[in-house]
Amino acid sequence: MKWCSNTKLYSEIHCCDKWKGYTCDVPICDPPCYDGKTCYGPDSCRCSNKTVGGVCSSHGCFPPCQHGGECYGLNKCSCRPGYAGDFCDVNPSDIIFVVDESGSVGHDDFRVTMEYLANAVNRLPIRYDLLRIGLALFSGSTRKSFKLDDHFTKEHVTDAILNTYFGSGGTNIDGALGYTCEDMFQLTTGDRPYAQNILVLITDGQSSSANKPGLQKCKSKNVTIIGIGIGSSVDEQQLRSLVSKPEYYFDTTYDNLDTTLPKLIKTITDFCPPGCKNGGTCISRGKCQCPDGYAGLLCETKVTCIPECQNNGTCHNTNQCRCLVGYKGDICDIPVCNPECKNNGTCYAADKCLCENGYDGGLCEVNLAEMAPVYTQTHVNVIAGLSKNLFVAIVASLCFILLIVVALFMFLWRTGRLQPVKQRVTAGMRTIRNTIRVQTSSGNNRAHMSNNDDDIYFYGAMETQGQDEWIISRQDLSLETELARGRFAIIYLAQYFNHYEVKKVVAKTLKDDQNEDNVIKMKGKINFYGSKIGHHKNILDFIGSVNDDIRGPFMVLEYCSQGVLKDFLESVRSNVTVELEERLFRITLGICEGMDYLSSQQVVHRRLAARNVLLNDQFVPKITGFGPDPKQTKQETQKNQREYQLNGWLQNA
């Protein structure tokens, strides 16, 4: 007969008769309960709320049980394997802290580390079904302080940490990894098969072992390793080779150890165990962003849409299409023009209007009758009545005048009298150029902007925290592909979830070697765009900014799929058509309207060129490459121009 339990969560569960659930806590009633009654024990039905006319009043779970959990009583959920919490909204995790207690640490710094761990525990949701903590200590060898199933409350875990005594010895990091992954992440020591295994390594030295069999044991069990290197004696390259991802390594000192606590907590609570499948990306705890054609909690289900999604829409669930901006409908077959077409124009594609006779423009807003001169029948008759002799006389007169001008020019040139005229014209042009170069304090130039290159530090000193209108939650943005690198930033293609749709955007983040000056530059650009520029159809749209604990502040900008105007012009220079000419006219008009808007905002571009204009999927021009920026050296300017030729997103990066 198999042993069973209804009171405690064990590694392998064999529920007693009339009980079910991951923790054997859900009773079974056979036959099922009726009239709103709830099964509160084996074959025991009763009301969870008051009765009305002999029938139980309605009850349920609010909010609803998540991730396929089963509501079996008033606000009581039985969760599927891999999920926990009151409403099955949390992925369980088993965490073991592996702490260096070698002689180089010393008793005082060891106590600092223990207090750091106690603070971390107080910020985590410690509970037997949610998150469990274990502790191992290592020097030349590794010892177990307490197991995953020894303590289930914050108070008990913190007391156990603070009462841990200090040892001494050498430093064998790989041995500690092997011991922890093989002996402590075990079913018999409280490890759960559906929980994410996380190992947090804290050391101030470097391993005495060059081999890495311990690391291989951790990898074979899919253990996530986070590393914290303390002090100048650590081998940073060695520790970075141990952690699961580059961003999972933090370096600090004992005096500044607490500064890594927010990053550690965020890293621990951002996992998606047992892992997103089919190329899915973990964008927040327990939330996978699935690629096209897959759905489910872990992107495990392949989906199809019949009929297929049109206009590049993506099938994100069975027979459910996610439409690109500019289309709507069950299969994304209905174009949307925003703003709407004017003067009875018809929207035939995304933001494309088919105009009726007599109207033109992107929105059919131009009335050709009001722009062109009107020729009446009288005008036509007058023109037609001109005699052939009169026409010949006019042409002959013009030719005679032209001969006189040419003869006069030749006479002045041969006699040397043309040179003073040329000198006066040259002097006049020089005066005009010098006048243009002089920047007046205001005058008639409404686009005047201060030439103070410290503007970026003015905007950089502003706080982005209070600007709620452009702050984007980090959970709503998923970085996908690195496009390019600039002077101080990295450009990523990203996905933005704005609660209504998913759209492609560009994210400009700081490099890994960020410093205070670069942070000020990034904040300056964000505040300049957010508070100064606003929105215009021909200006590269600033969507918002993200305050990331690890990467720092970064910008989210409109994605222009057609790239840089300069590249587009070079690609079509040998194939000019009537349609292309019309498109170029529209692009030119859009650039003029965008520059006029910048002028109205009192912004001077100073670098307008084809390389600073981007084209979206509708070939609408988007001006970029302006804003406050400290002066560059000649070498930096040439380097930046070369980078921009590679990718139009790198201006000011």
SVG drawing of the C-alpha trace seen along z (x, -y; Angstrom):
<svg xmlns="http://www.w3.org/2000/svg" viewBox="-37 -99 81 101">
<polyline fill="none" stroke="black" stroke-width="0.4" points="0.0,0.0 1.4,-3.4 2.0,-6.0 -0.1,-9.2 -0.5,-12.6 -3.1,-15.4 -1.2,-17.9 2.2,-18.6 3.7,-19.1 6.2,-16.4 8.4,-15.8 6.4,-12.8 2.8,-12.8 0.3,-9.9 -2.9,-11.4 -5.2,-9.4 -8.6,-8.2 -11.1,-11.0 -8.3,-13.7 -6.6,-15.3 -4.5,-18.3 -0.8,-19.2 -0.8,-19.3 -3.5,-16.8 -5.7,-19.5 -8.8,-19.3 -11.5,-16.9 -13.5,-14.7 -17.3,-14.4 -19.0,-11.5 -21.7,-12.2 -20.8,-15.9 -22.3,-18.7 -25.4,-20.5 -27.5,-23.6 -24.4,-25.8 -22.9,-23.6 -19.2,-23.1 -17.3,-19.9 -15.6,-20.7 -14.5,-17.1 -14.6,-13.6 -18.2,-13.2 -19.2,-16.1 -21.2,-19.0 -22.2,-22.2 -22.7,-25.9 -19.7,-28.2 -22.1,-31.1 -25.7,-31.7 -28.6,-29.8 -31.5,-31.4 -34.6,-29.3 -32.7,-26.1 -30.2,-26.8 -26.6,-28.1 -25.9,-31.6 -23.3,-32.0 -19.6,-31.9 -16.4,-31.8 -12.8,-33.0 -12.1,-36.7 -9.8,-37.4 -10.2,-34.2 -7.7,-31.4 -4.9,-31.9 -2.9,-29.5 -5.6,-26.8 -6.1,-26.7 -9.4,-25.2 -11.7,-27.2 -13.0,-24.8 -14.3,-27.2 -14.8,-30.8 -11.5,-32.4 -9.7,-29.0 -7.7,-27.8 -6.0,-24.5 -3.1,-25.2 -1.6,-23.3 2.0,-22.0 4.4,-24.9 2.2,-27.6 1.3,-28.6 -0.2,-31.4 -3.7,-32.2 -4.8,-32.6 -2.2,-30.5 -0.5,-33.7 3.1,-33.0 5.8,-30.6 7.3,-28.8 11.1,-29.1 13.7,-27.2 16.7,-29.5 19.9,-28.5 22.4,-31.2 26.0,-29.9 28.2,-32.2 32.0,-32.4 33.4,-32.0 37.1,-31.7 39.8,-33.3 39.9,-36.4 36.4,-37.3 36.8,-37.7 34.2,-37.7 33.0,-41.3 32.4,-41.1 30.8,-37.7 28.3,-39.3 27.7,-42.1 26.8,-39.3 24.4,-37.6 22.6,-40.8 22.4,-41.4 20.8,-38.0 18.3,-38.7 17.3,-41.9 16.8,-40.1 14.6,-37.4 12.4,-40.1 11.6,-41.4 10.8,-38.0 7.4,-36.1 8.6,-33.3 6.0,-30.5 6.2,-26.8 4.2,-26.7 5.7,-29.9 9.4,-30.4 11.8,-28.4 15.3,-29.3 18.4,-27.2 21.9,-28.2 25.3,-26.7 28.7,-28.0 32.0,-27.2 35.8,-27.7 38.0,-24.8 35.0,-22.5 31.2,-23.1 28.8,-22.7 25.1,-22.8 23.6,-25.5 19.9,-24.7 17.8,-22.9 15.0,-24.1 12.3,-22.4 13.7,-23.5 12.0,-26.9 8.8,-28.2 8.4,-31.7 10.4,-34.9 11.0,-35.0 12.4,-31.5 14.6,-31.9 16.1,-35.3 16.8,-33.9 18.6,-30.9 20.7,-33.2 21.7,-35.6 22.6,-32.7 25.0,-31.1 28.6,-30.9 31.7,-31.9 34.3,-29.2 37.6,-29.7 39.8,-28.1 40.5,-28.4 38.2,-29.1 36.8,-26.3 33.9,-27.9 33.4,-25.0 33.2,-22.5 30.5,-24.6 28.5,-24.7 28.8,-20.9 27.8,-20.2 24.8,-22.6 23.4,-21.4 23.9,-17.7 23.2,-17.4 20.9,-20.4 18.7,-20.6 17.2,-17.2 13.7,-16.0 14.7,-14.6 15.9,-18.1 12.8,-20.0 13.4,-20.8 10.3,-20.7 10.2,-19.2 8.2,-22.1 10.0,-25.0 12.7,-27.1 16.1,-26.3 18.1,-29.5 21.7,-29.5 23.0,-32.9 26.8,-32.8 28.5,-35.4 32.3,-35.5 35.3,-37.8 37.9,-35.6 38.7,-33.3 38.4,-29.5 41.4,-27.3 40.1,-24.8 40.5,-25.3 38.1,-22.5 34.4,-23.0 32.7,-19.7 30.5,-21.4 29.2,-23.9 28.3,-21.1 26.2,-19.5 24.3,-22.8 23.8,-23.1 22.5,-19.5 19.8,-20.3 19.0,-23.7 19.9,-25.6 20.0,-29.4 23.2,-30.9 23.4,-34.5 26.8,-35.8 27.9,-38.7 31.6,-39.4 32.9,-41.5 36.1,-43.5 39.2,-43.7 40.4,-40.1 37.7,-38.5 38.4,-37.0 35.7,-38.9 36.2,-36.9 35.9,-33.6 32.7,-34.6 31.1,-35.9 31.7,-32.5 29.7,-30.9 26.5,-32.9 23.6,-32.0 23.4,-35.4 25.8,-38.3 23.3,-40.5 23.1,-38.1 26.6,-39.2 27.0,-42.1 30.3,-43.5 30.5,-45.6 32.3,-46.0 31.2,-45.1 30.6,-48.8 28.3,-49.0 26.8,-45.5 23.3,-46.8 23.2,-48.7 22.9,-45.4 19.8,-44.3 17.2,-45.9 18.8,-44.2 19.1,-40.9 15.4,-40.9 14.3,-41.9 16.4,-39.2 15.0,-36.5 11.4,-37.5 11.6,-37.8 11.8,-34.1 9.3,-32.1 9.8,-28.5 9.9,-25.9 10.9,-28.1 9.2,-29.7 9.2,-27.3 9.4,-27.7 11.4,-30.9 9.1,-32.6 10.6,-35.4 10.0,-35.9 8.8,-39.5 7.7,-39.4 7.3,-36.8 5.2,-33.9 4.5,-35.8 5.9,-34.5 5.7,-36.6 5.1,-34.1 6.3,-34.4 3.9,-34.3 2.1,-31.0 2.4,-29.9 0.3,-30.4 -0.2,-29.1 1.3,-29.8 4.7,-28.7 4.2,-29.2 3.8,-25.4 0.8,-25.3 1.1,-25.8 -1.9,-27.9 -3.5,-28.4 -6.0,-30.9 -8.5,-29.9 -8.8,-31.9 -5.3,-33.2 -4.6,-36.7 -4.1,-39.3 -1.9,-42.4 0.9,-40.9 -1.3,-40.2 -0.1,-37.5 -2.0,-34.5 -1.5,-34.7 -4.3,-32.3 -6.5,-29.8 -8.5,-31.8 -7.5,-35.1 -5.4,-37.6 -3.3,-40.4 -3.4,-43.2 -0.7,-45.7 -1.4,-49.4 -3.6,-50.5 -5.8,-47.4 -8.7,-45.8 -11.2,-43.0 -11.2,-39.3 -8.6,-38.6 -7.1,-42.1 -8.8,-42.8 -10.3,-46.2 -7.9,-49.1 -7.9,-52.0 -6.9,-55.6 -6.1,-57.8 -7.0,-60.6 -9.9,-59.7 -10.0,-60.5 -11.4,-63.9 -13.9,-65.0 -15.4,-61.6 -12.1,-59.9 -12.0,-56.1 -9.5,-54.3 -8.1,-51.5 -5.0,-50.6 -3.5,-51.5 -3.4,-55.4 -3.8,-55.5 -6.8,-57.4 -8.2,-57.1 -9.4,-60.6 -12.3,-61.6 -11.8,-63.8 -10.7,-67.2 -8.9,-66.3 -5.4,-65.3 -3.1,-64.9 -2.5,-62.1 -5.9,-62.6 -7.6,-64.1 -7.5,-67.4 -6.2,-69.4 -8.9,-71.0 -7.3,-71.3 -9.9,-73.7 -8.8,-76.2 -5.1,-75.9 -5.1,-75.9 -5.9,-79.0 -9.3,-78.8 -9.4,-79.1 -12.8,-80.0 -13.9,-79.5 -13.1,-83.2 -9.5,-82.7 -9.3,-79.7 -10.8,-81.7 -8.4,-84.6 -5.4,-82.3 -6.7,-80.4 -7.3,-83.7 -3.7,-84.8 -2.4,-84.9 0.5,-82.9 2.2,-86.2 2.0,-87.7 3.6,-84.6 6.5,-84.8 7.0,-88.5 7.2,-87.8 9.8,-85.1 11.9,-87.2 11.9,-90.1 13.1,-87.9 15.9,-86.6 17.0,-90.1 17.1,-91.2 19.2,-88.1 21.7,-88.9 22.1,-92.5 22.7,-91.2 25.4,-88.7 27.1,-91.3 27.2,-93.8 28.6,-91.1 31.4,-90.3 32.3,-94.0 32.6,-94.4 34.7,-91.3 37.2,-92.2 37.6,-95.8 38.2,-94.6 35.2,-96.5 33.6,-93.4 36.1,-92.8 35.0,-95.6 31.4,-94.3 32.5,-90.8 34.4,-92.1 31.4,-94.1 29.1,-91.0 31.7,-88.8 31.9,-91.4 28.1,-91.5 27.8,-87.7 30.5,-87.6 28.5,-90.2 25.4,-88.1 27.2,-84.9 28.7,-86.7 25.3,-88.0 23.8,-84.5 26.5,-83.1 25.8,-85.7 23.3,-84.4 21.0,-87.2 19.6,-87.1 16.0,-86.9 15.1,-89.0 12.6,-87.4 13.8,-83.9 11.1,-82.2 13.2,-79.0 16.1,-80.6 17.6,-78.3 20.5,-79.0 23.9,-77.9 24.7,-76.8 25.9,-73.2 25.2,-72.7 21.5,-72.4 21.8,-68.7 22.9,-69.0 19.9,-71.3 17.5,-68.7 19.6,-65.9 19.1,-67.4 15.3,-67.1 13.8,-64.0 12.0,-61.6 10.2,-59.9 7.4,-62.5 6.6,-62.5 3.9,-59.8 2.6,-60.7 5.7,-59.2 6.9,-56.6 6.6,-53.0 6.6,-50.0 9.6,-47.7 7.3,-44.7 5.6,-46.2 8.8,-46.3 10.7,-43.3 14.1,-43.9 14.6,-41.6 17.5,-42.3 20.5,-44.6 20.5,-46.9 23.7,-48.9 26.0,-50.6 26.8,-54.3 29.0,-56.5 27.3,-55.8 24.1,-53.8 22.9,-50.5 20.0,-50.4 17.5,-47.5 14.5,-46.5 11.8,-45.9 8.2,-45.0 5.9,-47.4 2.7,-46.1 0.4,-49.1 -2.6,-47.1 -4.3,-47.5 -1.8,-46.1 1.7,-45.0 3.9,-47.2 7.5,-47.3 9.6,-50.1 13.2,-51.0 14.8,-51.2 17.9,-53.2 19.7,-52.0 23.0,-52.9 26.0,-50.7 27.1,-48.3 30.0,-50.6 27.6,-53.5 28.8,-56.3 27.2,-59.3 27.8,-61.6 26.1,-59.1 23.1,-58.8 22.8,-62.6 23.0,-62.6 20.3,-59.9 18.0,-61.7 18.6,-64.9 17.5,-63.5 14.4,-61.9 13.3,-65.1 14.1,-67.2 11.9,-65.0 9.2,-64.6 8.9,-68.2 10.0,-70.2 9.2,-68.3 5.7,-66.8 4.2,-64.8 4.1,-65.6 3.5,-63.2 6.9,-64.2 9.0,-64.1 10.4,-60.7 7.9,-60.0 9.1,-59.7 6.9,-57.0 8.2,-57.1 11.0,-56.1 11.8,-53.2 13.5,-53.4 15.4,-50.1 17.2,-49.1 20.0,-47.5 20.3,-49.3 19.3,-52.7 17.0,-55.1 16.4,-54.4 14.3,-55.9 11.5,-54.2 11.2,-55.6 9.1,-55.0 10.3,-52.2 10.8,-53.2 11.0,-50.0 12.1,-51.7 15.3,-53.0 17.2,-56.1 16.1,-58.5 19.7,-58.7 19.8,-55.0 16.4,-55.1 17.4,-57.9 20.5,-56.0 18.5,-52.8 16.0,-54.4 18.3,-57.0 18.5,-54.8 14.8,-54.0 12.8,-57.2 9.1,-56.8 6.0,-59.1 5.0,-57.3 8.4,-57.8 8.3,-61.5 5.0,-61.8 6.4,-60.0 9.5,-62.3 7.2,-65.3 5.3,-64.0 8.5,-63.3 9.8,-66.8 6.5,-68.3 6.6,-66.2 10.2,-67.3 9.1,-71.0 6.2,-70.5 8.4,-68.8 11.0,-71.6 8.2,-74.2 6.9,-72.4 10.4,-72.3 10.6,-76.0 7.3,-76.6 8.8,-74.8 11.8,-77.1 14.2,-74.2 17.0,-74.6 18.0,-71.3 21.5,-72.3 22.2,-68.9 19.3,-68.5 20.4,-66.0 19.0,-63.0 20.9,-60.8 18.8,-62.4 15.4,-61.5 13.8,-58.1 11.0,-56.6 8.2,-54.5 6.4,-51.7 4.2,-54.2 7.3,-56.2 6.2,-59.1 9.4,-61.1 10.4,-61.3 13.0,-63.9 15.6,-63.0 19.1,-63.8 18.3,-67.1 18.4,-68.0 20.9,-69.1 24.3,-67.5 27.7,-68.4 30.2,-69.5 32.1,-66.7 35.6,-66.6 36.2,-66.4 37.2,-62.8 34.0,-61.9 31.9,-63.7 33.4,-61.8 33.0,-58.5 29.4,-59.3 28.7,-60.1 30.2,-56.8 28.1,-54.9 25.0,-56.7 25.6,-55.5 25.4,-52.0 22.1,-52.6 19.8,-55.6 19.0,-54.9 22.4,-55.8 22.2,-59.6 23.1,-61.0 23.6,-57.5"/>
</svg>
